[in-house]
Amino acid sequence: MSKVVLSYSGGLDTTVCIPLLKERYGFDEVVTVTVDIGQPRSDIEEAERKGNLYADKHYTVDARKDYVKALFQLIKANGCYEGYVLGTALARPIIAEKIVEMARKEKAEAIAHGCTGKGNDQLRFENIFHQYGFKVVAPMRELNLTREWEIDYAQKHGIEVPVTKEKPYSIDENLWSRSVEGGKLEDPSFIPPEDIYEWTAGWDKAKDEPEIIKIGFDRGIPTSVNDVKMDGFELIEKLNEIAGSHGVGRTDMMEDRVLGFKARENYEHPAATVLVTAHYDLERLVLTRRELKFKKIVEEEWAELVYYGLTNDPLFDDLNAFIDKTQERVTGWVKVRLFKGSVMPVARDSPYSLYREELVSFDRQGIDQKYAEGYSVFHGIQGRIYRRLFDN
């Protein structure tokens, strides 16, 4: 008996895959696996219901702790790719590892997913699946299916789907971020309607008074909100709620996909925006100028590896080793002001601060200012020599 394990979200693509894997690929048994990385409980329950209804067997795997651990590393790295906070990208290799575990348990001969041939997720998943030697089946890509065809196919087969031709959005949601794409959103000139957003308030509904919140960090990891200690999952959920009520964390962007296509993407990520902004501000207080300069180079490479789904590359471990070393001093707190979609650091403190008031204050004589006179004589000297040669 041939068996395939399907990475299952409960959405249109993966639900349509269940009968397709039997009809078009001849598998006798389809096992669906949903990996919990902080999706709404209702989404998990819906995936479980549909998996049990349409597949031969269903599993739900809890990977929330693994995901939060990865998110902490993202915060340390100020993880961002072209303005995207990498919520989906970081999750995919974690999901793939869990799928592999279940495929081994079920002794499946193949692993299937519902990704198209146009996006990034096919590469992120398959990099891990191929690492463990599994045959990969991708019906959406291999059969060149359109979303409209899938909706018609589902309706003909009596399959419940969460989208319609009028609202054909593809939504991916987890603890860190919520992405919405498809339909009219694929037109860069189309202004998204407010009903695509769920985590963030619009300008007319965002709170009319600013709010200042305090984020505590220990070695680069956020540990408290307004001096209340929280575990990672609770802290991110809390900040999604607080910052979302102020409209913080919306991104509407043109994104360069791995395959080279430009795609219009819409994201919501309130907690991510606050945490990365606050973390970077604290780094500015405790890291040296040269550390900050070099870390930006590291961060860019780190983010690209995550975006490409290459977290199993040895370079990723190398970059994390450097990042972890810099975080030994990133301890303290930052206060940020939230208001009408904006987040602004307004105060910060750390026992490892490199700031010295006596050196920069207009009202203190920490150094003899005349020492700077000699420095200023030589500052920019090569440029001045150049100008004298060619401008006169």
WOLINJO-V569527 format. One record per backbone hydrogen bond with DSSP energy under -0.5 kcal/mol. CO is the residue of the C=O (numbers start at 0). NH is the residue of the N-H. If there is no record, write none. Layout:
BEGIN
CO&NH  CO&NH
END
This chain:
BEGIN
1&27  1&28  2&108  2&109  3&5  3&30  4&6  4&111  5&7  5&32  10&14  11&15  12&16  13&17  14&17  14&18  15&19  16&20  17&21  18&21  18&22  19&23  19&24  20&26  21&25  28&3  28&30  29&31  29&55  29&56  30&5  31&58  32&7  33&35  33&60  34&36  35&62  36&174  39&42  39&43  40&44  41&45  42&46  43&47  44&48  45&49  46&50  47&51  48&52  49&53  49&54  50&54  56&31  58&33  60&35  60&62  62&66  63&67  64&68  65&69  66&70  67&71  68&72  69&73  70&74  71&75  72&76  73&78  74&77  79&81  80&83  83&80  85&89  86&90  87&91  88&92  89&93  90&94  91&95  92&96  93&97  94&98  95&99  96&100  97&101  98&102  99&103  100&104  101&105  102&106  102&107  103&106  108&134  109&4  110&136  111&6  114&140  119&122  119&123  120&124  121&125  122&126  123&127  124&127  124&128  125&129  126&130  127&131  128&131  128&133  129&132  134&110  136&112  137&141  138&142  139&144  140&143  145&149  146&150  147&151  148&152  149&153  150&154  151&155  152&156  153&158  154&157  166&163  166&168  168&170  169&180  171&178  176&173  177&267  178&171  179&265  180&169  181&184  182&185  183&186  185&187  186&189  189&191  192&195  193&196  201&204  201&205  210&212  210&337  212&335  213&215  213&225  214&333  215&222  215&223  216&331  217&220  220&217  222&229  223&215  224&227  226&228  227&224  230&234  231&235  232&236  233&237  234&238  235&239  236&240  237&241  238&242  238&243  239&243  240&244  242&245  242&247  243&200  243&246  244&206  245&340  248&268  250&266  252&254  252&264  254&256  254&262  256&259  260&256  262&254  262&264  264&252  265&179  266&250  267&177  268&272  269&273  270&274  271&275  272&276  273&277  274&278  275&279  276&280  277&281  278&282  279&283  280&284  281&284  281&285  282&286  284&353  287&291  288&292  289&293  290&294  291&295  292&296  293&297  294&298  295&299  296&300  297&301  298&302  299&303  300&304  301&305  302&306  303&307  304&308  304&309  305&308  309&312  312&315  312&316  313&317  314&318  315&319  316&320  317&321  318&322  319&323  320&324  321&325  322&326  324&327  325&328  326&329  328&330  329&219  330&351  331&216  332&348  333&214  334&345  334&346  335&212  335&337  336&343  337&210  338&341  341&338  343&336  346&334  348&332  349&352  355&358  355&359  356&359  356&360  357&365  360&363  366&368  367&370  368&371  369&372  369&373  370&373  370&374  371&375  372&376  373&377  374&377  374&378  377&380  379&383  380&384  381&385  382&386  383&387  384&388  385&389  386&390
END
